[in-house]
């Protein structure tokens, strides 16, 4: 009989459920490095974007922020907003009153799972815009990487507009924010499969990283412990 994983919500003090909700707020104060939100995000480590209004219905994202304390204090993150050789780099400062969207693109989720059954179950039970791990596998192959890291997930998230990385571990599931590099939610799970595909479930036998690659060997659960 096929085992069915039991997903059990752990206690979450600031929001109900596993996924932090998207929050619309604004900048209260900013000194160019630190920022104060008029309404805090529901969880520390959550990232967001700052949007400046230039008038005449023209708006643009001018910065990324990460909340560092539950009273709405945050830090500006040095991330390139838009990369295009034909477009100028946005250098607008962060102003009081600028709009902020916390959990920007949090509905776009990459799921890293140990096997096909787990992947199918999670994506069926949870309504999100799922980014297939095959895309991430191809990305890693192009980058010459054999398995996920915080660095290559951040780069992938930027190129494919992934807001969250949903990671199934041995005894828990976590949501990793690739902008902040922090875990923003966690829940306990039971009965994860003993045999897991390395480096994660995908529809390829392995990730080719070079002529002499041996990337098909490894332990999925050990790799995911870094998150």
SVG drawing of the C-alpha trace seen along z (x, -y; Angstrom):
<svg xmlns="http://www.w3.org/2000/svg" viewBox="-6 -63 42 65">
<polyline fill="none" stroke="black" stroke-width="0.4" points="0.0,0.0 1.4,-3.4 2.1,-5.6 0.4,-9.0 2.4,-11.8 0.6,-13.6 1.2,-17.4 0.7,-18.9 0.7,-22.6 3.0,-23.8 2.2,-26.9 2.6,-30.1 2.3,-33.2 1.7,-35.9 -0.4,-34.3 -2.7,-31.3 -1.6,-28.7 1.6,-27.8 1.9,-30.5 2.5,-34.1 -0.1,-36.4 0.8,-39.2 0.8,-42.5 0.2,-46.0 1.7,-48.7 4.0,-51.8 7.3,-53.3 7.0,-55.3 10.6,-56.4 13.8,-55.6 17.4,-56.7 18.7,-55.0 19.7,-51.7 17.1,-51.1 13.4,-51.4 10.3,-51.5 7.0,-50.1 3.7,-51.8 2.2,-48.2 4.6,-45.3 4.8,-42.1 3.4,-39.0 6.8,-37.3 10.4,-38.4 12.7,-37.4 9.9,-38.2 10.9,-40.2 9.0,-42.9 9.3,-45.5 9.1,-49.3 7.1,-51.0 7.6,-54.8 4.9,-56.9 6.5,-59.3 3.1,-60.9 1.1,-60.6 0.2,-57.0 3.9,-56.0 5.1,-53.6 8.2,-51.5 9.8,-49.1 12.8,-51.0 14.0,-48.6 13.8,-45.3 13.4,-45.2 13.5,-42.5 11.8,-42.8 14.1,-42.2 11.8,-42.8 8.1,-42.4 7.6,-46.1 8.1,-46.7 11.8,-47.6 13.5,-46.5 16.7,-46.6 17.1,-47.6 18.5,-44.7 21.1,-45.3 19.3,-43.6 19.2,-44.6 15.6,-45.5 15.6,-45.2 18.4,-44.0 18.1,-45.0 20.9,-46.4 18.6,-48.9 17.0,-50.2 18.6,-52.6 19.2,-51.4 16.7,-52.7 18.4,-54.8 15.5,-56.4 15.8,-56.8 13.3,-55.3 10.9,-57.9 8.4,-58.1 5.0,-57.3 6.3,-54.9 4.1,-51.8 5.4,-48.4 4.2,-44.9 5.4,-42.3 5.5,-38.8 5.8,-40.0 5.4,-37.0 4.7,-34.7 2.1,-32.9 4.9,-31.8 6.4,-28.8 9.2,-26.3 8.7,-23.0 11.7,-20.8 10.3,-17.3 11.9,-13.9 9.8,-12.0 7.0,-12.2 4.2,-11.2 5.1,-13.9 5.3,-16.5 2.0,-15.5 0.2,-15.5 1.4,-18.9 0.7,-20.6 -2.7,-19.1 -3.7,-20.1 -2.3,-23.7 -3.4,-26.3 -0.3,-28.2 1.4,-29.0 3.9,-26.1 7.2,-26.5 8.2,-23.0 11.5,-21.7 12.6,-20.6 13.2,-24.3 15.4,-24.5 17.3,-21.4 18.0,-22.8 19.1,-26.1 21.5,-24.2 23.0,-22.4 23.6,-25.6 25.2,-27.1 27.4,-24.0 25.9,-23.3 24.9,-19.8 22.4,-20.6 20.5,-23.6 22.2,-26.3 20.9,-29.5 23.0,-31.3 21.7,-29.5 18.1,-29.6 18.3,-33.4 19.6,-33.7 17.0,-31.3 14.2,-33.1 15.2,-36.4 15.2,-34.9 12.0,-32.9 10.1,-35.2 9.8,-32.7 8.7,-34.3 9.1,-31.2 10.9,-27.9 8.8,-25.1 11.2,-22.5 10.2,-19.1 12.8,-17.9 12.9,-14.7 10.5,-15.8 9.4,-19.2 8.4,-21.4 9.8,-24.9 9.2,-28.0 12.5,-29.7 12.5,-33.3 15.2,-33.5 15.5,-37.3 16.1,-37.4 17.8,-34.0 15.7,-33.1 13.0,-30.6 9.6,-32.3 7.4,-29.4 7.8,-25.8 5.5,-22.9 6.1,-19.4 5.4,-16.4 5.5,-12.7 6.1,-9.6 8.3,-11.2 9.6,-8.6 12.7,-6.8 14.0,-6.7 14.4,-10.1 15.5,-11.2 18.8,-13.2 19.1,-16.2 15.2,-16.5 12.3,-15.2 12.6,-16.1 11.9,-14.3 15.6,-13.8 17.8,-11.0 20.5,-13.5 21.8,-17.0 24.7,-17.1 27.3,-19.5 30.3,-18.6 32.1,-15.8 33.2,-14.1 30.1,-14.8 29.0,-12.4 26.2,-14.6 23.6,-11.7 25.0,-10.5 24.0,-12.1 21.4,-12.3 18.4,-14.5 17.6,-15.0 21.2,-16.0 21.2,-18.6 17.9,-20.1 19.2,-20.5 21.0,-23.7 17.7,-25.5"/>
</svg>
